[in-house]
Amino acid sequence: MVLGHLRTTFPDLDLSVLTAAPDVAATRARFGVPVVSVRAGAETPSRGRLASSVARVREALRITAESWRVPRRFDVVVATGGGFLEAEGSLAAGSLLAWVALVVTALAASTGGRRWVVFDVGATPQPSRLARAFSRAALRRASRRSFRDQGSRDAMVSAGGATTSDTVAADLVLSRWAASGPEPVVGRRRVGIGVMSFGWSGPAVGRALDQAGYEREIAVAVAALVAGGAEVVLFGGDRADEPVAAEVERAVAALQGGDRATGVDRVTPRTFDDLLAVVRSCDVVAGSRYHNVVGALISGLPAVAVVDRVKLRDLAWSVGLGELVHEARSLDGAALASTIELALDQRAALAARVRAAGAPLADAARNELVALDAIVRDVVAGPAISR
């Protein structure tokens, strides 16, 4: 979202994506801009205990050095991308080295006249004292901090990495909120079911979600909806979700007593615009991944959130759909199907509620993008920085 906005607003700006992923080809192909990785050229794992230990130490030193060197190539580094400071996020689930690299990046990007901007991020309370210390060290270096919601700022204020004067905005994708939704198709009952792979987030929240149980209950809901005459579109929001969608489809077929699921169309959106096209073909969406639900909301559609984390639960309540929320960890497929049927029956009223609630969120997100524009203009107009 940030990259697309900057490319449109500042077409001559020299933009790069900074990542910790070792393979930059897919990211470069997706965004069409230079991609720089602090882990590029990672070593092949060595055999033998001693050789492997030496290689790990050498790799850690190299990544730390790159985390300092790479950000110093830029005048401003904007840390954004949703909930990387959430306890359920990939950073919290990663190694000590990931936290060290974040702090070193913050130091490198905030010295010598450079600017380190923490922009519209999500956060939750970190259960680890070490994680709180590292997030505090990284955020305190920022020339400007803003957060996706009040809970995110509160979490970082508690950790000592933010202040109550820092901006609370809204998730930037909400800037695309539509004033009206798709025209309903008379007599159609088409439901989008967005699934999610939760396996990676277990340790960070204390216990792993029962993925097989989640898949089973989603399948129960899908089978019940189809039996009631609904069409179902099954999809994920990430490549990691595709095996989950495939497993749900197989489970639906088993429940229906056949080799293939009937009444189910499984699709694989690759981009957020692909996802929007999928959800806008539906009347109601039920989703577990944050942007599955957001995609429905900004399209003016009712969404049933199947949640395991705070950000999605809070979003549902903020737009007046809190009573439709289901907990992923204790999911009951039959109950989920009943809620979706209710949402189908009350689609018009729920959609009107969503559109009314979305206007202030969209304004907050757009205002934050304007604030980013001001930062960029100030950097562009300022003196050149010595490399």
N, C-alpha and C positions, 0 to 999 in steps of 0.2 A: 504494500500500500504506500509506504513512504517513498520507495524507489520510483514507483510509477508517478506519484505526485511530483517529485522533484524533476523527473525527466520531462514532464509536461510543462512545469512552471519555469524551469531553467534549462532549456534545451542545449545550451552551450556549456553547462557545468560538467566538470571532470568528475564522474561518479565511479566508484568501485564498491563491490560488496566484500566485506571482511568476514571471514568464516573460520570456524575451527574444524570444519570437515576436511579430510585429507584429499578427497576427490572433488575437484572443482568443476569438472566438465559438465555435469548435470545442472549445476547452479548457473554456470555461464550460459548454457543453452536455454535455460528457462528465462533468465532476465536480460540476456543480450548485452551485458556490460562486463568489464574486467572483474574477475573474482580473485581475491588474494586470500590464501589460507595460511594460518600460522602452523599448520601441520603438513604442508606440502612437502613431499619427499620423505615421508615417514619410512623408517627402516623396516625391512622384512624381519619378522620375529626370528631370533636366533635359537638354535637347539642347544640343549644343555643348560643346567641350572645357573652356573656361573656366567656363561656367555649371555644368557637371557637376562640376568640381573644387570649386567654391565650395559646391555643394549637398552634396557628400560631407563636406566639412569641417564644415559647419553641422550635418549629421545626426550626425556623430561627437560634436560638442560637446553636442548635445541628448541623445544616448543616455548620455553620460557624466554629464551633469547629472541625468538621470532615475535613473541607477543609484545616485546619492547620495540623491535626494529620496524615491524610492519606499520603500526599506527603512526609512527613518526613520518611516514611518507605523506600524510594528509594534514590539511589545515583544521578540519573538524571531523570527529568521529561521532556518529549518532548511534547509540545503543538502543535498539527498538526490537520489535518482533514478538509482541505479546507477553507471555508469562514466563520469561526465563528466570525470574526470581521467585517463582512459586515452589513450594515444598514438593509438589508433584511433578515439577518440570525436569527436563533432561539435565540441567546444570546441577540441581540438588541430587539427582540420581547418579551423577558422574563422580569422578575421582577428585582427590585433593588437587591434582594438577589443573583441573578445569577451573577451580576457584582461584588458584595462584595465577593462571593465565589471565583471568578476568581482571584481577587487581593490577597486574603488570600492564595490561592494555590500558586501564584507566590512568595509570601513572604516565605512561608514554604519551597518551592522547591529551594530557592536561598540563604539559610543560612546554616551555619554549614558545609561548604565545598560541599554542594549539587549544582547541576546545573539545572537551568531552561532554557530550549531551546525553543524558538518560531520558528517553523520550517516550512517553505514553506506555509505560511498561506495566505489566501485571505482577503482583507479588502476593504471597501469603506468609503467615508466620513460619519462620524456619525452626524446626524442632532442634536442630543441631547448633550448639554454641559456636562451633567453628564456622558454620555457614553464615551465621549472623555476623560474625566478626569480618569475614571476607566481603559479604555484601555491603556492610557498613563502610569498609575501607574503599570499595569501588565507587559507591554512590557519593561519598563525601567529596570526591574529586570532581564531580560534575559541575559545570558552570550553570547548568539549568537541569532541573528534574521535573518530570510530570508523570502522572499515573493514570492508569486506565479507569480506576474507580476509587471510591473512598476507602474501601477495605484494603486495597493495595497500598495506598499511602499510609494508612494506619499501621500496617504490618511493618513497613520500613521505618516509620517514626519510632515504633517500639524497638526495632533493632538498632536505632541510632543512626540510620543512613539517610533519613529525610527529616524535614521539618513540616510543621503545620501550615507554613506559607507556600509550600510546593503546590504546583497546579494539580487539581483533579479534573480530568477531562472525560473522555469516553473512548472506547475502542475505536481506532481510526476507521475501520471498515464501516462503522455506523454512519460515517459521512455520506455513504451511498444510499442511505435510507430513502425509499421511494414514497412519494406523497400518496400513491394509490397502488393497489395490488392488481394482479392479473384478473381479468374478467372471469367470473366463475362459469364453468360449463354446466348447463342445466342437466341434472340427472347423473352427473359424474361423481364418483367417490374414489379419488386417486390419492394415495397416501405415499409419501416418501419416508423411508426408514433409513436413517443414517447411523451406521454402526461404528464401533471404535475398538481398536486393540488397546487394552489397558495393561498388558503384561509388564511393560517397562516402568510403570509408575508405582508398583506395589511397595517396594521398600521405603520410599520417601514418605508414605502415608501410614506406615506401621504394619500393614498387612496387604497382601496381594488380593486383588479382586478375583473372584472365581470366574475366569474367562469362559470356561465350558458352561457354567450355570447361566451366565449372561447370554451366551449364544443360544442356549436351549430356550430360555424364556422369551427372547426376541422371536425365535422361530414359532413359539406357541402363539404369540401376538399376531405374527404375520399370517399363520394358518387360520386363526380365528377371523381376521379381517377379510381374507379371501373367501372364506366360507360364508361370510355375511354379504358378499357381493362387491367388495372393494377391489380396486386394482392396487398393487403394491410395487413401488420402485425401490430397490434395495441398493445402497451405495455406501461408500466410505468417504472420508475426507482426506485420506493420506494413503500412500502405498502400503503402509503397515496394516491398514484396515482391510485390504482386499482379501486376505485369507479368512478373515472373520466373516465377511459378506458371503464368501463361497461356502463356508461351513454352515452358516444360517440357511442358505438356500438348500443345502443337502438335508439339513434337519427338517425343513418345511416339507421337502419331498417325502421324507420318511413318515412324517405325521399324516401326510395325504395318502400314504400307501402306494406311492408310485416311484418310478426311477428319476423323474424330473419334477421340479416344483411347477405347479400350474398357477396362473394368476400373478406371477412374480417376474419382474424385469430387473435383472441385476446389471448395473452400469458402473463404469469406472471413470469418474471425472478426474482430470489431471490438473486443472487450474481452478482458481476460485470462480472465474467466469463460467467454466464448464459446470461447476457446482450450482451456480445461480440458474443456469439453463435447466438443470435437473429439477431443482426445487420449484421453479416457476411453472413447471408442467404439472404440479401437484395442487391439491386442495388443502392439505394439511401435511405438516412434516413433523416426524418424531426423530430426535437425534441425540447422540451422546457427545460427539465432538463439537467443540464450541462453535466453529465456523459452519457446521451443518445447521445449527439453530440460528445463528446470526444471518446466514444466507436466506433462511425463511423469513425472518423478521424484517430485514431491510427490503424484502420483496412484498411486504404487506400481508404475509400469510401467518395463520396461527401455528405455533410450534409447541410440541410436547417435549420437554427436556428430560432426558434420561441421564442423570448426573452422578458423578462421584467426586465433584470438587466444587469449591465455593463459587468460582467465577460464573459458572453457568447457572447455578442455583440463584445467585444474586441477580443475574441478568433477567431470568424468567420473572422473578418477583418485580423487578423494576419496570417491566412492560405490562404488568397486570396479568401474567400467566402463571403465577406461582402455584395456584391450586392444581395445575396440570402436571406438576413436576413428579417424576418417579425416580427413586434411588436405584442406581445401577447395581449396588452391592446387595440389595435385597429385592431384586426385580421379580415381579409377578406378571407373567406374560398375559394372563387372562385379564388382570386389572388394567394393564397397559392398553390392551385392545379396547376395553370399555371406555377408557379416557379418550382414545383416538376417535372412537365412534361418537362420543359426546362432542368433541371438537369439530367433527364433520357436520354434525347436526346444528351446531352453533357457529358455524364458520363466519358468517357475515358479522355477527356481533363481536366475536373475538378479533377479527381482522380490523374492525373499526377501533377497538381498544388498543391494539398494537400500533396502528398508525398514529393515534393521538399521543401515545407514550413516546413514540420514536422521535418526534420533532425536537424536543430539547436535547436528546442524546446526539442527534445528528448535528445540531448547532454546536454543541461542545466539541465534537470531533473536528468539525470544520474550523472552528476557532483555533484549535491546537495546530492544525496544518498551517494556518496563517502565521502562528507564532514561529513555526519552523522556517517559514519563508523569510521572516525578519532576521533570524539567526544567519541564514545563508547569505542574505544580502549584506549583512554587516561583515561577514567573513570575506566575501568577494570584494567589498570596498576597502578592506583593511590592508595593512602592509603585508608584503610577501614574507613567509616564514622560512628561516634558514633550515635546510634539511641536514 
